[in-house]
Amino acid sequence: MCVIITYNIIDLPCSYNKKGMKDNEQISMKITKKTRVFITGCGGMLGEAVHAVWSAVATVKCTDIDTRSPFISYGDVRDHADMKRQIDEFNPDLIIHLAAHTSLEYCEVQKDDAFKTNTESTKNLADIAKERDIPMIYISTAGIYDGKKEFYTEDDKPNPISVYGQSKYDGELYVLENLQKYYVFRAGWMMGGGAAKDKKFVAKVMKQIIEGTKELNVVDDKLGTPTYTYDFAKNMLFVVTNGSYGLYNMICDGSCSRYDVAREIVKILGRTDIKVNKVTSEYFKEEYFAPRPASEKLIPKRLKDNGLYIMRPWKECLNEYIQKQWLSYAETAGSFSFA
Ligand SMILES: NC(=O)c1ccc[n+]([C@@H]2O[C@H](COP(=O)([O-])OP(=O)(O)OC[C@H]3O[C@@H](n4cnc5c(N)ncnc54)[C@H](OP(=O)(O)O)[C@@H]3O)[C@@H](O)[C@H]2O)c1
C-alpha cells in the first residue's frame, strides 16, 4: 500500500534557519513508499521504533553493527568508505543517523572509539548528505548540558561534562555548521526496545524486578525527561512531513527524577510489595562513574511553538511501553508476578 503523508509549509522564525535560507524556501518532505531512507544504528532501542514507523511509509535500508534483527544489514559507521559505498548504492532521499556508543561509562574509558563512532562518523555522513544534496537527521542528547540549570530550551548553550556528551555535541555542531538540510532532534532518557534491546534505566529496573527483588535503590538527584521511542519516531516523521529543517528538543511531555520513574514502574505493575528507596548518585559512584548532569530536563519549545509537538506525557508512554514490550517477557522470565 502506498501511504502519502500530507504536508504543510510551516514558517519558522528566521532565527531557526541556517544563514542564507529563507523561510519560504524550506518545504517539508513528501514521504511515500518511493522515498528511500538510509538508516544507521537501526539495531538499537530507537532503531526498533524507527524501523516500525518509517518502514510503514517509506522504503528503508536499516544498518547496524548489531545484526540480530532480521531487518538489519551490516554497516559500521566508522568505516567511512563503506558507508559511502552503501549509501551511493542505495541512493537515498534521506539519511537517518542513529548509530552511536550510548554507554557513558564505555565512552569515558574508550574515548577514541567514542569520538570515532559518535563524532567522526557523523561528520562523514553529513559530508555524504551534503554531497548528495539530501537531508540528514541526527539524534542529539540532553546530555550535552552541564545540568546547572533545571530546564533547557534549544536556545541554551550546551556545555558537555562527559565524553559521551562532548562526542555527541561535536557531531551536532558539525551538522549545524555544515548542512542546510538537517533535522537535529535532541532526545532525553530513552525508553524503548524491550528486553532484547533496552540498555537503559527502565530495563535496569525491570530486570531487577523480574529477578525477584523486593527493594529498589534509585537516585532522586538526577532529573530529566523520559523519551518513548515510538512517540519519538512518529514525531520525527511528523516534523519531516510538516515542519522545517532545524534543531528541536524532542521528549515526552513532563519531567521527573529517576526515582519518580521507578515508582511509576512499580505502580504500573501493581507491585505494592516492592519498596523503592531514594539514594543519591554517590551510592552508585563505582558502577556509574561517568559524570552526569544533575538536570537534563528539556523543553520542546520549538516543536510546541510551531504546532509540531505530538509526544504524549511520559507516564502514559511508560505504561504503554511496559504493557506492550515487557509484560509477556516478564511473565515467562522468572519469579515475576503482575498484580
Ligand atoms: N539511549 C538514550 O538514552 C539516548 C538519549 C539521547 C539520545 N540518544 C541518541 O539516540 C540515538 C539512538 O540511540 P539508542 O537510544 O537507540 O541507543 P542504542 O540502543 O545504543 O542504539 C545505538 C545503536 O548503534 C549501534 N552502533 C554502535 N557503534 C556502531 C557503529 N560503529 N556502526 C554502526 N552502528 C553502531 C549500537 O550497536 P551496539 O549495541 O552493538 O553498540 C546500537 O545498536 C543515538 O544517536 C544516541 O546517541 C540516545
The ligand as an SDF file (V2000), in Angstrom:
LIG
                    3D

 48 52  0  0  0  0  0  0  0  0999 V2000
   19.6260    5.9440   24.8400 N   0  0  0  0  0  0  0  0  0  0  0  0
   19.4070    7.1880   25.2470 C   0  0  0  0  0  0  0  0  0  0  0  0
   19.0170    7.4130   26.4050 O   0  0  0  0  0  0  0  0  0  0  0  0
   19.6200    8.3430   24.2990 C   0  0  0  0  0  0  0  0  0  0  0  0
   19.3250    9.6310   24.7340 C   0  0  0  0  0  0  0  0  0  0  0  0
   19.5220   10.7010   23.8610 C   0  0  0  0  0  0  0  0  0  0  0  0
   19.9760   10.4870   22.5720 C   0  0  0  0  0  0  0  0  0  0  0  0
   20.2760    9.2250   22.1850 N   0  0  0  0  0  0  0  0  0  0  0  0
   20.7740    9.0410   20.8230 C   0  0  0  0  0  0  0  0  0  0  0  0
   19.8160    8.3120   20.0970 O   0  0  0  0  0  0  0  0  0  0  0  0
   20.4660    7.5350   19.0830 C   0  0  0  0  0  0  0  0  0  0  0  0
   19.9590    6.1180   19.1540 C   0  0  0  0  0  0  0  0  0  0  0  0
   20.3890    5.5300   20.3750 O   0  0  0  0  0  0  0  0  0  0  0  0
   19.5830    4.4000   21.1240 P   0  0  0  0  0  0  0  0  0  0  0  0
   18.9070    5.0060   22.2750 O   0  0  0  0  0  0  0  0  0  0  0  0
   18.7880    3.6060   20.1640 O   0  0  0  0  0  0  0  0  0  0  0  0
   20.8080    3.5480   21.7160 O   0  0  0  0  0  0  0  0  0  0  0  0
   21.3560    2.1230   21.2910 P   0  0  0  0  0  0  0  0  0  0  0  0
   20.3370    1.1150   21.6050 O   0  0  0  0  0  0  0  0  0  0  0  0
   22.6950    2.0050   21.9300 O   0  0  0  0  0  0  0  0  0  0  0  0
   21.4850    2.2140   19.6990 O   0  0  0  0  0  0  0  0  0  0  0  0
   22.6330    2.6410   19.0380 C   0  0  0  0  0  0  0  0  0  0  0  0
   22.9640    1.5690   18.0140 C   0  0  0  0  0  0  0  0  0  0  0  0
   24.1430    1.9830   17.3080 O   0  0  0  0  0  0  0  0  0  0  0  0
   24.9530    0.8320   17.1930 C   0  0  0  0  0  0  0  0  0  0  0  0
   26.3490    1.1560   16.9300 N   0  0  0  0  0  0  0  0  0  0  0  0
   27.3670    1.3720   17.7960 C   0  0  0  0  0  0  0  0  0  0  0  0
   28.5080    1.5800   17.1330 N   0  0  0  0  0  0  0  0  0  0  0  0
   28.2130    1.4840   15.8080 C   0  0  0  0  0  0  0  0  0  0  0  0
   28.9680    1.5690   14.6260 C   0  0  0  0  0  0  0  0  0  0  0  0
   30.2870    1.8090   14.6620 N   0  0  0  0  0  0  0  0  0  0  0  0
   28.3490    1.4330   13.4400 N   0  0  0  0  0  0  0  0  0  0  0  0
   27.0190    1.1770   13.3700 C   0  0  0  0  0  0  0  0  0  0  0  0
   26.2470    1.0520   14.4610 N   0  0  0  0  0  0  0  0  0  0  0  0
   26.8430    1.2000   15.6660 C   0  0  0  0  0  0  0  0  0  0  0  0
   24.7720    0.1220   18.5040 C   0  0  0  0  0  0  0  0  0  0  0  0
   25.2530   -1.2080   18.4420 O   0  0  0  0  0  0  0  0  0  0  0  0
   25.8360   -1.8710   19.7890 P   0  0  0  0  0  0  0  0  0  0  0  0
   24.6800   -2.0160   20.7080 O   0  0  0  0  0  0  0  0  0  0  0  0
   26.3790   -3.1750   19.3150 O   0  0  0  0  0  0  0  0  0  0  0  0
   26.8760   -0.9370   20.3190 O   0  0  0  0  0  0  0  0  0  0  0  0
   23.2750    0.2210   18.6700 C   0  0  0  0  0  0  0  0  0  0  0  0
   22.6070   -0.8180   18.0030 O   0  0  0  0  0  0  0  0  0  0  0  0
   21.9650    7.6790   19.3540 C   0  0  0  0  0  0  0  0  0  0  0  0
   22.4950    8.6060   18.4360 O   0  0  0  0  0  0  0  0  0  0  0  0
   22.0470    8.2180   20.7610 C   0  0  0  0  0  0  0  0  0  0  0  0
   23.2030    8.9920   20.9880 O   0  0  0  0  0  0  0  0  0  0  0  0
   20.0830    8.1430   23.0000 C   0  0  0  0  0  0  0  0  0  0  0  0
  1  2  1  0
  2  3  2  0
  2  4  1  0
  4  5  1  0
  4 48  2  0
  5  6  2  0
  6  7  1  0
  7  8  2  0
  8  9  1  0
  8 48  1  0
  9 10  1  0
  9 46  1  0
 10 11  1  0
 11 12  1  0
 11 44  1  0
 12 13  1  0
 13 14  1  0
 14 15  2  0
 14 16  1  0
 14 17  1  0
 17 18  1  0
 18 19  2  0
 18 20  1  0
 18 21  1  0
 21 22  1  0
 22 23  1  0
 23 24  1  0
 23 42  1  0
 24 25  1  0
 25 26  1  0
 25 36  1  0
 26 27  1  0
 26 35  1  0
 27 28  2  0
 28 29  1  0
 29 30  1  0
 29 35  2  0
 30 31  1  0
 30 32  2  0
 32 33  1  0
 33 34  2  0
 34 35  1  0
 36 37  1  0
 36 42  1  0
 37 38  1  0
 38 39  2  0
 38 40  1  0
 38 41  1  0
 42 43  1  0
 44 45  1  0
 44 46  1  0
 46 47  1  0
M  CHG  2   8   1  16  -1
M  END
$$$$
